Amino acid sequence: MDELAKAVLAIAGGIGAGKTTASLNLAVALGWRRTCYSDVVKDLASRRGLPVDRAVLQQIGAELVNAGWPAFTAAVLGAADWQRGQPLVVDGLRHVQGAYALQQAVAPLPMLLVF
């Protein structure tokens, strides 16, 4: 359990797979901060005054990805007010490139992927 106490858990899966439920339950049970890729996208849509529907969220998500995974990842970590070395639960990892960016951003902590 010591190793787990020094990790970032990334929850992946398809739409409706239960990522949010799992990440919320894990964060509460472990007493860790939690952040979510889709919350960052939804927040940006709201700040732009756009409807929070699937088409808009996919468009904004694509914009964030095209701007670069490091910046998108930094926004997701920033949404949790994450500090280097802190354990974290990350909800909604859905791209291999995102996994690599997250792994690099949280290093030297291990990033454990839960699918």
Number of C-alpha atoms within 10 A of each C-alpha: 5 6 8 14 13 16 20 25 21 25 22 21 16 11 9 8 11 14 22 19 12 14 24 18 13 18 19 12 9 14 12 15 19 24 25 21 20 17 14 22 24 20 15 16 19 12 9 9 9 13 12 14 10 10 10 15 20 13 13 17 20 13 13 18 17 11 11 14 18 18 14 22 24 15 17 23 24 13 16 15 12 17 11 12 14 14 24 27 26 28 26 20 22 16 13 9 14 18 19 14 18 23 19 15 16 22 13 12 19 17 24 15 14 15 12
